[in-house]
Amino acid sequence: MGTYALPDLPYDYSALAPAITPEILELHHSKHHAAYVKGANDTLEQLAEARARDAITPTGLVGLEKTFAFNLSGHVLHTQFWQNLSPDGGDRPDGVLADAVDEHFGSFEAFKKQLTVATTSVQGSGWGVLAWEPLGRRLIVEQVYDHHGNVGQGSTPLLVFDAWEHAYYLQYKNVRPDYVTKLWDLVDWADVAARHAAASSAV
C-alpha cells in the first residue's frame, strides 16, 4: 500500500458549477491529482529499491528527488486547493484574517488584485498563493512555478489558486483571468482563516 492516497472531495463533482464544470472537476481530481499521488508513491518505491541495491548515485538521486518533489508537492497543493474551495464560498474574510489582510496589503481589494495578477501571470504552469511567512510574521502573495518553487521562503500556503491549464482550459480556453475571477466566488474563508490561525500561532 502506498504512503499517499487520493483524498475524497468534500463535495460532489457538480458542486462548484458553473465556476468549475463537473467534467473539469472530475478530470482534475480523478486523473491529474491521482497521477501526482501515484507518482509520489512510485518514486518512493524507486528510492527504496535503489537503497536496497546500494545504487544511490548522484545522477540517479537528483532525478528521483526532483520527481518526488514534483509529485508530492502536486499532491499537497491539490489537496489544499479542494479544501480552500466551497460551493458556499465567496465574499471576503472577516475577523483576525481580515485584519491581517488589511495590515499586510492595505485592503482586501489590494490583496485580491495582487493574488489575481500573481495567478494569471505565473509563467507556464504554476500557482498563485496567499501564504504566511514566519520570519517576518506576515502574509505574502507568491507565485509557485510548477508545484515546488519558493521552498527557501519557508512560507505556509493558506489559499492556493491552481493556474495549470488542466484546471481550466476545457472550460475557459486560454482566458485564464476569467477562470481566476470565478475562483474568488468559491473561496472558503473559514478554511483559509483556520490555516492562518494555525500558521501564525506556531512558534
Backbone as a printed PyTorch tensor [residue, N CA C, xyz], in Angstrom:
tensor([[[  0.8510,  -1.1920,   0.0000],
         [  0.0000,   0.0000,   0.0000],
         [  0.8860,   1.2410,   0.0000]],

        [[  0.5560,   2.2020,  -0.8450],
         [  1.3540,   3.4080,  -0.9520],
         [  1.2260,   4.2970,   0.2670]],

        [[  2.1990,   5.1640,   0.4320],
         [  2.1900,   6.1110,   1.5430],
         [  1.1020,   7.1610,   1.3670]],

        [[  0.8630,   7.5540,   0.1370],
         [ -0.0830,   8.6360,  -0.1510],
         [ -1.3310,   8.0880,  -0.8410]],

        [[ -2.4670,   8.7440,  -0.5780],
         [ -3.7330,   8.3140,  -1.1640],
         [ -4.5050,   9.5330,  -1.6570]],

        [[ -5.2430,   9.3500,  -2.7330],
         [ -6.0770,  10.4230,  -3.2650],
         [ -7.2200,  10.6910,  -2.2920]],

        [[ -7.3470,  11.9200,  -1.7990],
         [ -8.4360,  12.2130,  -0.8670],
         [ -9.7620,  12.3560,  -1.6000]],

        [[-10.8320,  12.0240,  -0.9080],
         [-12.1630,  12.3200,  -1.4390],
         [-12.3780,  13.8290,  -1.4020]],

        [[-13.1390,  14.3220,  -2.3620],
         [-13.5000,  15.7350,  -2.3160],
         [-14.5330,  15.9690,  -1.2150]],

        [[-14.5430,  17.1530,  -0.6170],
         [-15.5400,  17.4530,   0.4080],
         [-16.8990,  17.8380,  -0.1780]],

        [[-17.0670,  17.6560,  -1.4860],
         [-18.3160,  17.9700,  -2.1930],
         [-18.3280,  17.1080,  -3.4430]],

        [[-19.4760,  17.0330,  -4.1200],
         [-19.5270,  16.2030,  -5.3240],
         [-19.0310,  16.9840,  -6.5330]],

        [[-18.8650,  16.2940,  -7.6420],
         [-18.2460,  16.9030,  -8.8130],
         [-19.0690,  18.0310,  -9.4290]],

        [[-20.3430,  18.0980,  -9.1260],
         [-21.1860,  19.1630,  -9.6860],
         [-21.3060,  20.3650,  -8.7630]],

        [[-20.7080,  20.2920,  -7.5680],
         [-20.9690,  21.2990,  -6.5350],
         [-20.4020,  22.6760,  -6.8460]],

        [[-19.3380,  22.7460,  -7.6420],
         [-18.6870,  24.0370,  -7.8880],
         [-19.1220,  24.6840,  -9.1940]],

        [[-20.0800,  24.0670,  -9.8890],
         [-20.6170,  24.6490, -11.1230],
         [-21.4460,  25.8840, -10.7780]],

        [[-21.4650,  26.8740, -11.6710],
         [-20.8920,  26.8790, -13.0220],
         [-19.4310,  27.3280, -13.0960]],

        [[-18.8440,  27.7530, -11.9590],
         [-17.4600,  28.2390, -11.9970],
         [-16.5080,  27.1560, -12.4980]],

        [[-16.7010,  25.9320, -12.0110],
         [-15.9230,  24.7790, -12.4740],
         [-16.9290,  23.6880, -12.8330]],

        [[-16.9500,  23.2690, -14.0800],
         [-17.9360,  22.2910, -14.5230],
         [-17.6410,  20.9160, -13.9170]],

        [[-18.6710,  20.0720, -13.7990],
         [-18.4540,  18.7200, -13.2760],
         [-17.4090,  17.9420, -14.0660]],

        [[-17.4100,  18.0950, -15.3830],
         [-16.4490,  17.3760, -16.2160],
         [-15.0170,  17.7540, -15.8600]],

        [[-14.7530,  19.0520, -15.7240],
         [-13.4030,  19.5060, -15.4100],
         [-13.0090,  19.0950, -14.0000]],

        [[-13.9140,  19.2340, -13.0420],
         [-13.5860,  18.8880, -11.6700],
         [-13.2750,  17.3980, -11.5430]],

        [[-14.0560,  16.5530, -12.1960],
         [-13.8030,  15.1130, -12.1400],
         [-12.4700,  14.7630, -12.7960]],

        [[-12.2030,  15.3440, -13.9490],
         [-10.9400,  15.0950, -14.6360],
         [ -9.7580,  15.5770, -13.8020]],

        [[ -9.8860,  16.7570, -13.2470],
         [ -8.8190,  17.3610, -12.4590],
         [ -8.4990,  16.5040, -11.2380]],

        [[ -9.5430,  16.0700, -10.5350],
         [ -9.3530,  15.3030,  -9.3080],
         [ -8.9750,  13.8530,  -9.5850]],

        [[ -9.7710,  13.1720, -10.3910],
         [ -9.6140,  11.7230, -10.5390],
         [ -8.4890,  11.3160, -11.4780]],

        [[ -8.0330,  12.2390, -12.3230],
         [ -6.9550,  11.9180, -13.2610],
         [ -5.6600,  12.6650, -12.8960]],

        [[ -5.7110,  13.9960, -12.9080],
         [ -4.4890,  14.7720, -12.6730],
         [ -3.9810,  14.6380, -11.2370]],

        [[ -4.8560,  14.8770, -10.2620],
         [ -4.4160,  14.7380,  -8.8720],
         [ -3.9990,  13.2930,  -8.5970]],

        [[ -4.7650,  12.3600,  -9.0890],
         [ -4.4240,  10.9400,  -8.8730],
         [ -3.0560,  10.5980,  -9.4510]],

        [[ -2.6970,  11.2210, -10.5660],
         [ -1.3940,  10.9590, -11.1750],
         [ -0.2570,  11.4320, -10.2800]],

        [[ -0.4500,  12.5490,  -9.5720],
         [  0.5870,  13.0190,  -8.6560],
         [  0.7300,  12.0720,  -7.4670]],

        [[ -0.3820,  11.5580,  -6.9830],
         [ -0.3320,  10.5980,  -5.8830],
         [  0.4280,   9.3410,  -6.3140]],

        [[  0.0990,   8.8250,  -7.4750],
         [  0.7900,   7.6460,  -7.9850],
         [  2.2670,   7.9330,  -8.2000]],

        [[  2.5690,   9.1070,  -8.7510],
         [  3.9570,   9.4640,  -8.9980],
         [  4.7700,   9.5370,  -7.7200]],

        [[  4.1900,  10.0980,  -6.6600],
         [  4.8940,  10.1770,  -5.3760],
         [  5.1430,   8.7840,  -4.8150]],

        [[  4.1250,   7.9290,  -4.8420],
         [  4.2880,   6.5670,  -4.3230],
         [  5.2850,   5.7650,  -5.1510]],

        [[  5.2090,   5.8870,  -6.4660],
         [  6.1330,   5.1540,  -7.3390],
         [  7.5770,   5.5900,  -7.0880]],

        [[  7.7920,   6.8890,  -6.8930],
         [  9.1470,   7.3780,  -6.6850],
         [  9.6930,   6.9310,  -5.3330]],

        [[  8.8440,   6.8820,  -4.3140],
         [  9.2830,   6.3440,  -3.0230],
         [  9.7530,   4.8990,  -3.1820]],

        [[  9.0150,   4.1090,  -3.9610],
         [  9.4090,   2.7160,  -4.1970],
         [ 10.7430,   2.6420,  -4.9310]],

        [[ 10.9370,   3.5200,  -5.9120],
         [ 12.1930,   3.5250,  -6.6590],
         [ 13.3650,   3.9210,  -5.7650]],

        [[ 13.1500,   4.8540,  -4.8600],
         [ 14.1980,   5.2290,  -3.9110],
         [ 14.5350,   4.0670,  -2.9770]],

        [[ 13.5000,   3.3780,  -2.5060],
         [ 13.7300,   2.2270,  -1.6290],
         [ 14.4900,   1.1300,  -2.3590]],

        [[ 14.1320,   0.8790,  -3.6090],
         [ 14.8340,  -0.1440,  -4.3960],
         [ 16.2910,   0.2330,  -4.6170]],

        [[ 16.5430,   1.5130,  -4.8950],
         [ 17.9170,   1.9650,  -5.0990],
         [ 18.7440,   1.8130,  -3.8230]],

        [[ 18.1370,   2.1060,  -2.6770],
         [ 18.8470,   1.9260,  -1.4050],
         [ 19.1520,   0.4580,  -1.1660]],

        [[ 18.1700,  -0.3930,  -1.4480],
         [ 18.3440,  -1.8270,  -1.2200],
         [ 19.4620,  -2.4060,  -2.0850]],

        [[ 19.6470,  -1.8540,  -3.2810],
         [ 20.6960,  -2.3290,  -4.1880],
         [ 22.0040,  -1.5840,  -3.9860]],

        [[ 22.0210,  -0.6630,  -2.9910],
         [ 23.1670,   0.2100,  -2.7840],
         [ 23.5290,   0.9130,  -4.0860]],

        [[ 22.4690,   1.4010,  -4.7610],
         [ 22.6320,   2.0050,  -6.0830],
         [ 22.2730,   3.4830,  -6.0820]],

        [[ 22.4300,   4.1350,  -4.9200],
         [ 22.1850,   5.5720,  -4.8520],
         [ 23.3930,   6.2890,  -5.4360]],

        [[ 23.2000,   6.9250,  -6.5800],
         [ 24.2700,   7.6690,  -7.2420],
         [ 23.8480,   9.1230,  -7.3870]],

        [[ 24.7980,  10.0440,  -7.5040],
         [ 24.4100,  11.4550,  -7.6520],
         [ 23.4620,  11.6880,  -8.8170]],

        [[ 23.7520,  11.1130,  -9.9670],
         [ 22.9090,  11.3320, -11.1410],
         [ 21.5100,  10.7700, -10.9340]],

        [[ 21.4430,   9.5380, -10.4610],
         [ 20.1300,   8.9090, -10.2580],
         [ 19.3310,   9.5680,  -9.1650]],

        [[ 20.0140,   9.9630,  -8.0800],
         [ 19.3070,  10.5510,  -6.9420],
         [ 18.7170,  11.9070,  -7.2910]],

        [[ 19.4540,  12.7190,  -8.0320],
         [ 18.9350,  14.0370,  -8.4150],
         [ 17.6160,  13.8980,  -9.1650]],

        [[ 17.5780,  12.9770, -10.1150],
         [ 16.3530,  12.7800, -10.8810],
         [ 15.1970,  12.2910, -10.0250]],

        [[ 15.4660,  11.3570,  -9.1320],
         [ 14.4080,  10.8280,  -8.2650],
         [ 13.9270,  11.8740,  -7.2710]],

        [[ 14.8450,  12.6420,  -6.7120],
         [ 14.4350,  13.6710,  -5.7520],
         [ 13.5710,  14.7310,  -6.4180]],

        [[ 13.9280,  15.1420,  -7.6360],
         [ 13.1200,  16.1390,  -8.3530],
         [ 11.7530,  15.5790,  -8.6990]],

        [[ 11.7100,  14.3170,  -9.1060],
         [ 10.4420,  13.6870,  -9.4410],
         [  9.5530,  13.5640,  -8.2060]],

        [[ 10.1720,  13.1860,  -7.0800],
         [  9.4060,  13.0640,  -5.8400],
         [  8.8640,  14.4190,  -5.4110]],

        [[  9.7080,  15.4690,  -5.4580],
         [  9.2650,  16.8100,  -5.0680],
         [  8.1190,  17.2840,  -5.9520]],

        [[  8.2430,  17.0490,  -7.2470],
         [  7.2080,  17.4760,  -8.1880],
         [  5.8650,  16.8170,  -7.8590]],

        [[  5.8830,  15.5080,  -7.6910],
         [  4.6280,  14.7880,  -7.4670],
         [  4.0570,  15.0030,  -6.0730]],

        [[  4.8990,  14.9990,  -5.0500],
         [  4.3770,  15.2030,  -3.7020],
         [  3.8440,  16.6170,  -3.5350]],

        [[  4.5520,  17.5950,  -4.0840],
         [  4.0630,  18.9760,  -3.9970],
         [  2.7480,  19.1340,  -4.7470]],

        [[  2.6290,  18.4630,  -5.8930],
         [  1.3700,  18.4840,  -6.6200],
         [  0.2380,  17.9040,  -5.7910]],

        [[  0.5230,  16.8190,  -5.0820],
         [ -0.4800,  16.1950,  -4.2100],
         [ -0.8680,  17.1330,  -3.0650]],

        [[  0.1350,  17.7140,  -2.4140],
         [ -0.1230,  18.5980,  -1.2710],
         [ -0.9450,  19.8180,  -1.7000]],

        [[ -0.5380,  20.4650,  -2.7800],
         [ -1.2340,  21.6750,  -3.2090],
         [ -2.6460,  21.3870,  -3.6960]],

        [[ -2.8280,  20.2880,  -4.4250],
         [ -4.1850,  19.9540,  -4.8710],
         [ -5.0870,  19.6070,  -3.6950]],

        [[ -4.5560,  18.8770,  -2.7190],
         [ -5.3500,  18.5450,  -1.5330],
         [ -5.8380,  19.8170,  -0.8530]],

        [[ -4.9500,  20.8110,  -0.7420],
         [ -5.3600,  22.0810,  -0.1370],
         [ -6.3210,  22.8390,  -1.0370]],

        [[ -6.0950,  22.8110,  -2.3380],
         [ -6.9640,  23.5170,  -3.2880],
         [ -8.4150,  23.0910,  -3.1100]],

        [[ -8.6550,  21.7860,  -3.0270],
         [-10.0380,  21.3060,  -2.8580],
         [-10.6290,  21.8240,  -1.5480]],

        [[ -9.8180,  21.8840,  -0.4880],
         [-10.3180,  22.3270,   0.8130],
         [-10.5050,  23.8430,   0.8790]],

        [[ -9.7410,  24.5740,   0.0750],
         [ -9.8730,  26.0340,   0.0230],
         [-11.1420,  26.4860,  -0.6850]],

        [[-11.7680,  25.5590,  -1.4400],
         [-12.9630,  25.9090,  -2.2130],
         [-14.2120,  25.3260,  -1.5880]],

        [[-15.3260,  25.9810,  -1.8210],
         [-16.6070,  25.5080,  -1.2930],
         [-17.7410,  26.0330,  -2.1620]],

        [[-18.7830,  25.2310,  -2.3640],
         [-19.9490,  25.7460,  -3.0890],
         [-20.6250,  26.8960,  -2.3440]],

        [[-20.3360,  27.0380,  -1.0570],
         [-20.8950,  28.1260,  -0.2530],
         [-19.8710,  29.2280,  -0.0110]],

        [[-18.8010,  29.2430,  -0.8050],
         [-17.7330,  30.2030,  -0.5890],
         [-18.0080,  31.5550,  -1.2200]],

        [[-16.9640,  32.3780,  -1.2260],
         [-17.0660,  33.7020,  -1.8090],
         [-17.0220,  34.8060,  -0.7730]],

        [[-17.4010,  35.9840,  -1.1710],
         [-17.4020,  37.1760,  -0.3240],
         [-15.9690,  37.5180,   0.0820]],

        [[-15.7070,  37.7220,   1.3640],
         [-14.3820,  38.1200,   1.8260],
         [-14.1880,  37.6370,   3.2610]],

        [[-12.9530,  37.6190,   3.7530],
         [-12.7330,  37.1550,   5.1280],
         [-13.2140,  38.1740,   6.1500]],

        [[-13.3450,  37.7200,   7.3960],
         [-13.6600,  38.6290,   8.4830],
         [-12.7400,  38.3060,   9.6590]],

        [[-12.9140,  38.9980,  10.7490],
         [-12.1720,  38.7130,  11.9670],
         [-10.6720,  38.9230,  11.8380]],

        [[ -9.9140,  38.0430,  12.4670],
         [ -8.4550,  38.1760,  12.5410],
         [ -7.8230,  38.1270,  11.1570]],

        [[ -8.3090,  37.2520,  10.2980],
         [ -7.7470,  37.1620,   8.9480],
         [ -7.9800,  38.4560,   8.1750]],

        [[ -9.1570,  39.0150,   8.2870],
         [ -9.4460,  40.2860,   7.6030],
         [ -8.5230,  41.3870,   8.1000]],

        [[ -8.2840,  41.4200,   9.4050],
         [ -7.3840,  42.4220,   9.9720],
         [ -5.9620,  42.2350,   9.4410]],

        [[ -5.5400,  40.9690,   9.3170],
         [ -4.1890,  40.6860,   8.8200],
         [ -4.0570,  41.0840,   7.3510]],

        [[ -5.0970,  40.8340,   6.5790],
         [ -5.0800,  41.2380,   5.1660],
         [ -4.9500,  42.7590,   5.0630]],

        [[ -5.7110,  43.4860,   5.8640],
         [ -5.6290,  44.9440,   5.8480],
         [ -4.2400,  45.4230,   6.2760]],

        [[ -3.6830,  44.7760,   7.2950],
         [ -2.3750,  45.1860,   7.8070],
         [ -1.2700,  44.9770,   6.7730]],

        [[ -1.2940,  43.8300,   6.1050],
         [ -0.1710,  43.4640,   5.2490],
         [ -0.3420,  43.8470,   3.7780]],

        [[ -1.5700,  44.1480,   3.3660],
         [ -1.8000,  44.5230,   1.9700],
         [ -2.4530,  45.8890,   1.8090]],

        [[ -2.9180,  46.4580,   2.9010],
         [ -3.5650,  47.7660,   2.8310],
         [ -5.0670,  47.6850,   2.7650]],

        [[ -5.5850,  46.7030,   2.0400],
         [ -7.0280,  46.4930,   1.9280],
         [ -7.2750,  45.1370,   1.2890]],

        [[ -8.5000,  44.6490,   1.4260],
         [ -8.8510,  43.3890,   0.7670],
         [ -8.7620,  43.5420,  -0.7410]],

        [[ -9.1840,  44.6920,  -1.2490],
         [ -9.1700,  44.9120,  -2.6880],
         [ -7.7420,  44.8610,  -3.2370]],

        [[ -6.7920,  45.4490,  -2.5030],
         [ -5.3980,  45.4220,  -2.9410],
         [ -4.8440,  44.0010,  -2.9150]],

        [[ -5.1830,  43.2520,  -1.8700],
         [ -4.7670,  41.8510,  -1.7840],
         [ -5.3650,  41.0370,  -2.9230]],

        [[ -6.6620,  41.2130,  -3.1590],
         [ -7.3320,  40.4520,  -4.2120],
         [ -6.6960,  40.7190,  -5.5640]],

        [[ -6.3780,  41.9660,  -5.8300],
         [ -5.7470,  42.2960,  -7.1090],
         [ -4.3770,  41.6480,  -7.2150]],

        [[ -3.5940,  41.6770,  -6.1230],
         [ -2.2480,  41.1110,  -6.1760],
         [ -2.2870,  39.6040,  -6.3980]],

        [[ -3.1610,  38.8910,  -5.6820],
         [ -3.2420,  37.4470,  -5.8720],
         [ -3.7970,  37.1000,  -7.2490]],

        [[ -4.7440,  37.8950,  -7.7370],
         [ -5.2860,  37.6710,  -9.0770],
         [ -4.1920,  37.8160, -10.1270]],

        [[ -3.4300,  38.8900, -10.0360],
         [ -2.3530,  39.1140, -11.0050],
         [ -1.2790,  38.0340, -10.8770]],

        [[ -0.9520,  37.6440,  -9.6470],
         [  0.0440,  36.5900,  -9.4440],
         [ -0.4010,  35.2910, -10.0980]],

        [[ -1.6830,  34.9690,  -9.9920],
         [ -2.1960,  33.7180, -10.5510],
         [ -2.2980,  33.7860, -12.0650]],

        [[ -2.7760,  34.8930, -12.5800],
         [ -2.9800,  34.9860, -14.0280],
         [ -1.6700,  35.1510, -14.7840]],

        [[ -0.6290,  35.6520, -14.1130],
         [  0.6140,  35.9530, -14.8270],
         [  1.7370,  34.9590, -14.5580]],

        [[  1.4870,  33.9260, -13.7300],
         [  2.5470,  32.9510, -13.4870],
         [  2.9420,  32.3360, -14.8320]],

        [[  4.2300,  32.2940, -15.1070],
         [  4.6920,  31.8350, -16.4140],
         [  4.6120,  30.3180, -16.5150]],

        [[  4.0550,  29.8500, -17.6230],
         [  3.9090,  28.4040, -17.7900],
         [  2.8590,  27.8680, -16.8440]],

        [[  3.2170,  26.8260, -16.1090],
         [  2.2950,  26.1920, -15.1630],
         [  2.6940,  26.5460, -13.7400]],

        [[  1.7070,  26.7480, -12.8850],
         [  2.0290,  27.0790, -11.5090],
         [  0.8090,  27.4620, -10.7020]],

        [[  1.0590,  28.1960,  -9.6320],
         [  0.0220,  28.5260,  -8.6650],
         [  0.1900,  29.9640,  -8.1820]],

        [[ -0.9230,  30.5990,  -7.8570],
         [ -0.9070,  31.8320,  -7.0900],
         [ -1.2400,  31.4670,  -5.6540]],

        [[ -0.5020,  32.0170,  -4.6990],
         [ -0.6190,  31.5590,  -3.3140],
         [ -0.6330,  32.7370,  -2.3370]],

        [[ -1.5870,  32.7040,  -1.4060],
         [ -1.5210,  33.5370,  -0.2160],
         [ -0.8640,  32.6810,   0.8550]],

        [[  0.2100,  33.1890,   1.4500],
         [  0.9580,  32.3750,   2.3980],
         [  1.3220,  33.1840,   3.6400]],

        [[  1.6220,  32.4510,   4.7100],
         [  2.1430,  33.0480,   5.9360],
         [  3.6530,  32.8610,   5.9380]],

        [[  4.3830,  33.9780,   6.0450],
         [  5.8430,  33.9320,   6.0610],
         [  6.2950,  34.0880,   7.5100]],

        [[  6.8800,  33.0390,   8.1200],
         [  7.0970,  33.0340,   9.5700],
         [  8.2100,  33.9440,  10.0660]],

        [[  9.2290,  34.2090,   9.2540],
         [ 10.3320,  35.0440,   9.7370],
         [  9.8650,  36.4840,   9.9430]],

        [[  9.1580,  37.0190,   8.9590],
         [  8.6090,  38.3720,   9.0820],
         [  7.2540,  38.4040,   9.7540]],

        [[  6.6990,  37.1920,  10.0030],
         [  5.3810,  37.0470,  10.6180],
         [  4.3580,  37.9140,   9.8890]],

        [[  4.2200,  37.6130,   8.5910],
         [  3.3160,  38.4160,   7.7680],
         [  2.7280,  37.5630,   6.6510]],

        [[  1.6450,  38.0510,   6.0930],
         [  1.0630,  37.4570,   4.9020],
         [  1.8320,  37.9220,   3.6710]],

        [[  2.0170,  37.0190,   2.7320],
         [  2.6320,  37.3760,   1.4560],
         [  1.8530,  36.6960,   0.3370]],

        [[  1.9830,  37.2240,  -0.8590],
         [  1.4790,  36.5670,  -2.0620],
         [  2.6940,  36.1080,  -2.8440]],

        [[  2.6480,  34.8900,  -3.3360],
         [  3.7690,  34.3670,  -4.1030],
         [  3.2790,  33.5830,  -5.3170]],

        [[  4.1550,  33.4560,  -6.2850],
         [  3.9220,  32.5900,  -7.4330],
         [  4.7510,  31.3290,  -7.2360]],

        [[  4.1180,  30.1800,  -7.3710],
         [  4.8220,  28.9080,  -7.2850],
         [  4.8740,  28.3260,  -8.6900]],

        [[  6.0690,  28.0940,  -9.1890],
         [  6.2290,  27.5590, -10.5370],
         [  6.1760,  26.0380, -10.4930]],

        [[  5.4400,  25.4490, -11.4550],
         [  5.1250,  24.0220, -11.4130],
         [  4.4220,  23.7660, -10.0720]],

        [[  5.0590,  22.9730,  -9.1980],
         [  4.4590,  22.7060,  -7.8880],
         [  5.3880,  23.0420,  -6.7340]],

        [[  6.6790,  23.1900,  -7.0020],
         [  7.6010,  23.1520,  -5.8770],
         [  8.6820,  24.2240,  -5.9130]],

        [[  8.3020,  25.4480,  -6.3000],
         [  9.2350,  26.5600,  -6.1940],
         [  9.1200,  27.2370,  -4.8390]],

        [[ 10.0140,  28.1820,  -4.5900],
         [  9.9460,  29.0650,  -3.4250],
         [ 10.1150,  28.3670,  -2.0800]],

        [[ 10.7320,  27.1880,  -2.0730],
         [ 10.8990,  26.4570,  -0.8170],
         [ 11.7060,  27.2790,   0.1790]],

        [[ 12.6720,  28.0280,  -0.3200],
         [ 13.5370,  28.7940,   0.5640],
         [ 12.8170,  29.8480,   1.3820]],

        [[ 11.6360,  30.2660,   0.9620],
         [ 10.8920,  31.2690,   1.7260],
         [ 10.3070,  30.6800,   3.0050]],

        [[ 10.1720,  29.3820,   3.0590],
         [  9.6870,  28.7370,   4.2670],
         [  8.2640,  29.1130,   4.6280]],

        [[  7.4910,  29.5490,   3.6480],
         [  6.1420,  30.0210,   3.9290],
         [  5.1360,  28.8740,   3.9710]],

        [[  4.0110,  29.1250,   4.6220],
         [  2.9300,  28.1490,   4.7250],
         [  1.7690,  28.6000,   3.8540]],

        [[  1.3940,  27.8300,   2.8270],
         [  0.2660,  28.2230,   1.9780],
         [ -1.0440,  28.2630,   2.7660]],

        [[ -1.8080,  29.3090,   2.5840],
         [ -3.1180,  29.4420,   3.2220],
         [ -4.2450,  29.3350,   2.2050]],

        [[ -4.0210,  29.9090,   1.0220],
         [ -5.0030,  29.8860,  -0.0660],
         [ -4.2320,  29.6840,  -1.3580]],

        [[ -4.6080,  28.6430,  -2.1040],
         [ -3.8860,  28.3390,  -3.3360],
         [ -4.8400,  28.3350,  -4.5210]],

        [[ -4.4170,  28.9770,  -5.5860],
         [ -5.1750,  29.0160,  -6.8360],
         [ -4.3700,  28.2740,  -7.9030]],

        [[ -4.9400,  27.2260,  -8.4350],
         [ -4.2800,  26.4030,  -9.4470],
         [ -4.3290,  27.1060, -10.7950]],

        [[ -3.1550,  27.3800, -11.3690],
         [ -3.0950,  28.0530, -12.6670],
         [ -2.5640,  27.1410, -13.7690]],

        [[ -2.5420,  25.8290, -13.5150],
         [ -2.1800,  24.8920, -14.5750],
         [ -3.3180,  24.8380, -15.5900]],

        [[ -2.9810,  24.6400, -16.8540],
         [ -4.0190,  24.6230, -17.8870],
         [ -5.0520,  23.5360, -17.6600]],

        [[ -4.6420,  22.4130, -17.0620],
         [ -5.6180,  21.3390, -16.8650],
         [ -6.7410,  21.7500, -15.9080]],

        [[ -6.5210,  22.8260, -15.1400],
         [ -7.5350,  23.2820, -14.1910],
         [ -8.6640,  24.0540, -14.8570]],

        [[ -8.4200,  24.5790, -16.0570],
         [ -9.4190,  25.4940, -16.6200],
         [ -9.5760,  25.4460, -18.1400]],

        [[ -8.6300,  24.8560, -18.8720],
         [ -8.5860,  25.0780, -20.3120],
         [ -9.8180,  24.5510, -21.0450]],

        [[-10.3440,  23.4180, -20.6300],
         [-11.5160,  22.8640, -21.3150],
         [-12.7290,  23.7780, -21.1990]],

        [[-12.7770,  24.5860, -20.1570],
         [-13.9240,  25.4610, -19.9290],
         [-13.6490,  26.9120, -20.3350]],

        [[-12.4680,  27.4090, -20.0010],
         [-12.1710,  28.8230, -20.2180],
         [-11.1960,  29.0670, -21.3690]],

        [[-10.8030,  27.9750, -22.0510],
         [ -9.8300,  28.0640, -23.1440],
         [ -8.5530,  28.7530, -22.6360]],

        [[ -8.0650,  29.7500, -23.3490],
         [ -6.8180,  30.4010, -22.9440],
         [ -7.0540,  31.6710, -22.1200]],

        [[ -8.2760,  31.8600, -21.6250],
         [ -8.5990,  33.0940, -20.8940],
         [ -8.5030,  32.8110, -19.3870]],

        [[ -7.2780,  32.6870, -18.9210],
         [ -7.0490,  32.3720, -17.5130],
         [ -7.6780,  33.3990, -16.5710]],

        [[ -7.6720,  34.7050, -16.8840],
         [ -8.2760,  35.6710, -15.9620],
         [ -9.7530,  35.4010, -15.6580]],

        [[-10.5180,  34.9290, -16.6370],
         [-11.9310,  34.6320, -16.3860],
         [-12.0800,  33.5140, -15.3650]],

        [[-11.2170,  32.5190, -15.4660],
         [-11.2230,  31.3970, -14.5210],
         [-10.8730,  31.8850, -13.1180]],

        [[ -9.8390,  32.7040, -13.0050],
         [ -9.4250,  33.1950, -11.6880],
         [-10.5170,  34.0550, -11.0650]],

        [[-11.1800,  34.8560, -11.8630],
         [-12.2940,  35.6620, -11.3540],
         [-13.3570,  34.7850, -10.7190]],

        [[-13.6620,  33.6630, -11.3500],
         [-14.6830,  32.7480, -10.8190],
         [-14.2130,  32.0450,  -9.5500]],

        [[-12.9010,  31.8090,  -9.4140],
         [-12.3990,  31.1520,  -8.2030],
         [-12.7190,  31.9550,  -6.9510]],

        [[-12.6990,  33.2760,  -7.0660],
         [-12.9880,  34.1080,  -5.8900],
         [-14.3910,  33.8550,  -5.3470]],

        [[-15.3130,  33.4050,  -6.2070],
         [-16.6770,  33.1190,  -5.7620],
         [-16.7740,  31.8110,  -4.9860]],

        [[-15.6660,  31.0480,  -4.9470],
         [-15.6740,  29.7280,  -4.3150],
         [-14.8100,  29.6480,  -3.0600]],

        [[-14.0770,  30.7070,  -2.7400],
         [-13.1200,  30.6280,  -1.6330],
         [-13.8350,  30.3760,  -0.3100]],

        [[-13.3830,  29.3470,   0.3990],
         [-13.9030,  29.0250,   1.7210],
         [-13.0480,  29.7730,   2.7450]],

        [[-13.4840,  30.9540,   3.1280],
         [-12.6740,  31.7970,   4.0040],
         [-12.5290,  31.2020,   5.3950]],

        [[-13.4670,  30.3700,   5.8260],
         [-13.3180,  29.7080,   7.1230],
         [-12.1150,  28.7660,   7.1020]],

        [[-11.9230,  28.0660,   5.9790],
         [-10.7640,  27.1850,   5.8470],
         [ -9.4720,  27.9950,   5.8360]],

        [[ -9.4590,  29.0910,   5.0650],
         [ -8.2660,  29.9370,   4.9900],
         [ -7.9530,  30.5340,   6.3570]],

        [[ -8.9830,  30.9770,   7.0800],
         [ -8.7900,  31.5760,   8.4060],
         [ -8.2300,  30.5510,   9.3890]],

        [[ -8.6970,  29.3150,   9.3110],
         [ -8.1900,  28.2690,  10.2060],
         [ -6.7100,  27.9970,   9.9210]],

        [[ -6.3350,  27.9920,   8.6580],
         [ -4.9330,  27.7900,   8.2970],
         [ -4.0790,  28.9660,   8.7810]],

        [[ -4.6160,  30.1690,   8.6500],
         [ -3.8850,  31.3420,   9.1300],
         [ -3.6990,  31.3020,  10.6280]],

        [[ -4.7440,  30.9130,  11.3640],
         [ -4.6530,  30.8460,  12.8250],
         [ -3.5860,  29.8350,  13.2570]],

        [[ -3.5670,  28.6720,  12.5750],
         [ -2.5880,  27.6380,  12.9260],
         [ -1.1630,  28.0730,  12.5900]],

        [[ -0.9930,  28.6600,  11.4100],
         [  0.3530,  29.0570,  10.9770],
         [  0.8900,  30.2170,  11.8030]],

        [[  0.0530,  31.1940,  12.0920],
         [  0.5200,  32.3950,  12.7960],
         [  0.7290,  32.1530,  14.2910]],

        [[  0.1580,  31.0700,  14.8080],
         [  0.3400,  30.7680,  16.2370],
         [  1.5230,  29.8400,  16.4770]],

        [[  2.0900,  29.2930,  15.4030],
         [  3.2300,  28.3860,  15.5390],
         [  4.4680,  29.1730,  15.9670]],

        [[  5.2530,  28.5930,  16.8460],
         [  6.4690,  29.2470,  17.3180],
         [  7.5940,  29.0260,  16.3110]]])
